[in-house]
Amino acid sequence: MPRHLGRILIAGGGIAGLSLSAALHQRGIDAEIVERNARWEPVGGGIAVQPNAMRVLHKLGIGAIIEHAGAVVHRWQFLDDQGGMLCDVELKALWGQVGSFIGIERTRLHEALKSAAGPCRLGTWITSLHQHDERVSVVFNVGSSGEYDLVVGADGIHSAVREFLFGKCALNYGGQMVWRSLAPVSPPRSDSIQFWLGDGCFFGFCPVGNGTYGFANVTAARFRDSEHGRLQRLRRRFAGFGGFVQDYLAALPSDDAIHCGPIEWLQFERWHRGRVVLIGDAAHASSPMMGQGGSMALEDALVMAELLHGTRQVQTAMEAFVARRLPRVGWVQHHSRAAGEMFGAPSAVRNLALRQNGEATFYQRFRPLTNPP
């Protein structure tokens, strides 16, 4: 570990925290990770690792592992609720040589990141945090404490580190509930992400290798969907959809195979104070309509590691991190919300817009992300 860079603590062992640990370790910088959960239990079933994220994973030395464990995606398709094609986007024309587009189970992505990251203490979280004399004093729930030169909050949308810094921050409800799951069935196109669009709802599919990741979305006021009876309720909600939607729902085995929650996002531009900084969803949780949440976390990790490598000026590096990342993340947040509004438009208007301008709008939305972070 370079002498000029002291102890680093990463709070959170998700995509952001693990990838930052891996990027720092690659540069000879050690960091401690603490994770609140007592077991590794990634939530959400699957994830689309887009080419800008694969660019990072290849730099971390685990891109080939991800490609082998997942499914290569070549197309992004929008269909009506009976499977009629509205817009078929060829992804190679957009991403070029940036990298492959991979659908993968979250557990496999986390395993690959863990293999490149440093050690993590499970069942451990910060209970108090104070900055003084260019150090950060931290106390943990297990009774231990530590002094750090930098603390990184990578602890998700409900970040405790963010609350220590800035107090409680209101989350924005996106007006949609989502049900996520994995089913052991192959989609109609094994190389395509598909969005089947209905009135005020849609069902999305992403191949993940040995099965399909499904995400069902309904525009509604926030509510709690209890686990008991969840599968039957989901089947009833999408009973009017045809084709593969019904095949997928029939393949889901039980209520506990489905995770349900609200879509929330965070509009917040204060990502650091002194020697404490936020990354990933803790800083900029976004609507998932572009599927870029994990990708932005991976980019955050790489940029932060690059800025910390070889510097004594930790606070200056963190200011540079925020200045560099804020415009790109802001673009993703804005266009993710725009995509969500498009999904919520009346079917006739939305479907016509997708047929006429869907491909051009898609390319416009994603093209800036082909540039390095």
N, C-alpha and C positions, 0 to 999 in steps of 0.2 A: 504493500500500500504506500503510495507516495507520502513522504513526510509532511508535505504542506497541506494535505487534506486529511482532517481528523475523522472522528467517528460519525457515521451516517446511520440514521434510523429510518426505516421505511415502515409506515403503519398501513398494513393491508397486503394480503397475499393473493390478490386477483391478477388480472392481466397487467394492469399498470405497475403494480408493485413488483411482480416477478420479472417483468421485462426490464424494469429499471435496474433491479439487482443484477440481472444477466448482463446488461450493457455496461454497468459499472465494473463488474467482475472481469469482463473482457478487457477492460482498460487498467486492470491491476488495482482497482479500488474496492475495498470490502464494505459491505453494508449489512446491518442487521435487519431482518424482517420480523414483524410480529403480526399475527393474524388472529382476529377475534374468534373465529370458528374453531372448534376443537378437532374437526375433521375436514379434509378436503372435499367440499361439496359444491362444485360450480353450479350455479343456477341458470337455467335457460335452455338446456338441452343441446342446441347446436349454435353455430355461428358462421357467418360468411366472412372469411379472411380475404379481404380485397387486395388487389395488387400493391397498393401503397403500403399496406401492412406486411405483405409478403416481402417487399423490399427491405423492411426492417428485420424481419425474421431471418432472411438470408444473411444480413450483416451480423446477426447474433449467432450465426452458424447452425441454425436449426430449421431453416427453410425446407431442406430436403425431407426432414422428418415429417413436417406438416403436409407436404405434398404427398408423401407415401401413405399417411394415415387418413387423408381426406379424399374428397372427390373434386376433380377439376371442373370448373364451371365456365362455359363458353358463351352462354346467352342469358339475358334477363328479359323475361316475357310478362306482359300484362294480358289477361284474358277476362272475358265476362264470366258470370257465375255458372254458365253451362260449358265453359271450356272454349268458347269462340275467341280466336286470336284478335287482340286489339293493337298490340305493338310488340315487335320482336327485335330486341337490341343485340347486335353482335358486339361482344365485349373487346375482342382483339383490336377492332378498329379504334376503340377509345384508348385502351391501356398500352397498346404496342408492346415495347420491350420492358415495361416497368416490372412485370412479374406475372405469375399465374394467379388465378382467382380460385380459391379453395373453400369448399364447404366442409366443415369438420365438427365432430362432437366437441363440446367445450371441455370435457374431461381429458380428451387427447391433446388439445391445445395446452391445457394447464400442465399436463405431464411433461410435454416437451419444454415448456418454459421452466418448470421446476428443475429439469435436468441441466439447464444452463445457469440457473440462479444460485445464490448462496443459501445457507441454511435459514429456516424459518421456524419461529416458536409459535406453535398453535395454542389456542385457548388463552391468548395474551393480548391485552389492549392497554392503551394509555388512559390513566385516570386523572392525571394532572400534568400540565405543561407550562413552564415559565421560562422566559428568555432573560438573560442577564450576562453582562460582560462577554459578549460574543460567544456565548454558550447557550444551550437549551437544556434545562433540567426536566427530566421526565420521570414520573412514577407510574408503575404498572399495577394492574389488578392483582397480580400474584405477590405483591409486597416488595418487589425489587425496584431499583431506580437506576438512572444513568444520566451521564452528561454527554451531550452531542454537539457537534459543530453544525449539523444540518438535520432537520426532521422533515420528512416528506410524507404528506398525507395522501395515501393512495387507497383510501378506505371507502370509496364509493359515494353514491349520491347522498347517502345519509351520514356523511363524514363527521366523525367526532372531532377530528383535527380541525376541520373548518369551523366547527362550533367553538372550539377553544380560541381560535383566532378572532372570529368575527361575530360570535353569538349565533343564535338560530337564524337560518336563512329560509325564506319561504320558497317551497318548490312549486313549480307551475304544473298543474294537471293538464295534460294534453287533450282531455276530452275523450279518451279512448281507453278501453280495457283490452288486455291481450292475454291469450292462453298459449303457452309454449309447451312443446312436447317432442318426443322422438318416437317414430314407429318403424317397425322392421319391414317396410315395404319400399319398393323402388318407384320413383316418380315416373310419369309418362316420358319425360325427357331427362335422362340421367345426367345431362350436362347443363341443365338450365335451372335458374331460380325462376319461380312462377308466382305471380300474384293473381288470384282469382277474385274479381271485384264484384260485390253486390251493392245493394242500397244501404249505405251507412255501415258497411262491414266488408271485410275481405279475408281470404284465407291464403296464406303464403307458404311456399314449400322451397326447401333448399336441400339438395342431395348432400349427404355427409359420409359417403363411403358405404357402410353396411346398413343403409336405411335412409330415412328422410326426416329432416327437421321441419316441423310444422308450427306456424304461428298464426293464430286466429285473432282477428282484431274487430272490435265493435265500438262504434261511436255511441257513448252513453255517459250519463252522470256516474261519478265514482261509486262503486259499491264493493262489498266483500262477497266473493263467491266461495262458499265453504267447500271443503274438499269432498264431503259426502255428497254423492249424486252429481258431481261435476261433469263426468263423462256424458251422462245422459242429457244434461242440460246443454252441453256443447253440441251434441248431436242434434238436439231439437233446434238450437239457434241457427244451424247451417243445413237444416233438412231440405231447404229449397235449392241448394247448390247441387250440381251434378258431377258426373265423371269421377275424377281422382279424389275429390274432396270426400265423397262417400266411402271410397275404398280406404282412404287414410283413417277416417273416423272409425270405421269398422275394425281396423287393425290395432287401435289403441286398446290396451288390455284392462285398464283400471283407472279409478279416480286419481290415485296417487302418481300416475304417469304424467299428469298435466299440472303445470305451474301457472297460476293466474295472478295478475297484478295490474296496477294502473300504469299508464305511460306518463312519466313525469320528466321534466327537464329543468335545468338550472340556468338562469340568466344572471351571471355573476362575473365581474371582471377583476376582482381583487383576489389574486391567486397566491399571494405571499405577503408575509410580514417578517422582516428581519431574516432570521435563519430557519423559518418554517415556510414550506411551500406546498401547494396542492397540485396534483396531476390527475389525469384521467377524469372519471365521473365525479370525483370529489371537487374538481375545479369547474367542469363544463359538461355535465350530463346533458345529453341531447335527445330529442325525439329519435327513435330508431328507424325512421322512414328511409334513410339513405344507407342504413346498415354500417355506419362508420364509427360507432362508439368505441369498439375494440381497436379499430385501426388508429383512431386519434390517440388512444392511450399508448399504443406501441410507438407511435411517432413521438409523443411526449417523452417517453423513456429514452429514446435514442438521442433526441435533442438535448435533454438535460445532461445525460452522460457526456456528450461531446463538449458541452459548456463547462462542466466541472473538471474535465480531464486537464490536468496541468495548471490549474488556477489556484491562487491563494484567496482570491476575492469572491467568496461564496455569495455574498449578498448581491454583488454586481452581476455574477453569473445568473442569479435568480431573476433579476430585473431583465436581463437579456433574454432569458427563457420566456418570460411572459410577453415581452415585446415581439418575439419571433413567432410564438404560437397563437397569440390572440386573434390575429386576422384570419388565419386558416381555420381555426376552430369556429370562429364567428360565421364564416362562410357556410360550414357544415350545419351549424345550428339553424341558420336562416333558411337554407334550402331544404333541410329536413322538415321544418315546419311547413314550408310551401308544399312539399310533397304530401304531407298529411292533409292539408287543406284540399289538395286535388282529389285525394281519395274520398273525402267527405262531400264532394260536389254531387249534385244530382246525376244519376247514372247516364242519362242521355247526353248531358253536357260533357261529363268526364270522358265517356267512351269516344265521343266524337273528337275531343281534343287529343286523346291518345292515338287515335287512328291518323290524325292529320299531322300532329307535331310531337308525338311522344318520343321518338328517337332523337330529334334535335334537342328537345328539352333535357332529356337524359344526358346527352353528351355535354351540353352547356353546364349542367349541374355538377358533373364529376370531373370535367377536363382539368380544372385548376389543381386537382389532387394528383395528377400525373407528374407534376413537378416535385422535386425533393422537398421534404419538410423544412 
